[in-house]
Amino acid sequence: MFTKTITVQNAVGLRARPATFFIQKANTFRSSIWIENNDRRANAKSLLGVLSLGIKKGDTVTIIAEGEDEEETVEGLIDLILSIE
């Protein structure tokens, strides 16, 4: 299992379009992936799950992956979150 925590900096957080980009990227990996916000956890490959967390600017989120490409998965998703404007 590989885990990393970051603070979301983009203006809209992970809602609507950014969440869609996040889900699309998550689904390219083989690992099982979860995202946590405020002690709530969701499947990072599920649009409804990610949207249900209500992630907004300034929230601290944790990405957790377990599987053969877990480190690449977490790093790739964090890079994506940080690149969304």
Helices and strands as residue ranges (DSSP letters): E 2-7, H 16-26, E 32-37, E 40-43, H 47-52, E 60-66, H 70-83
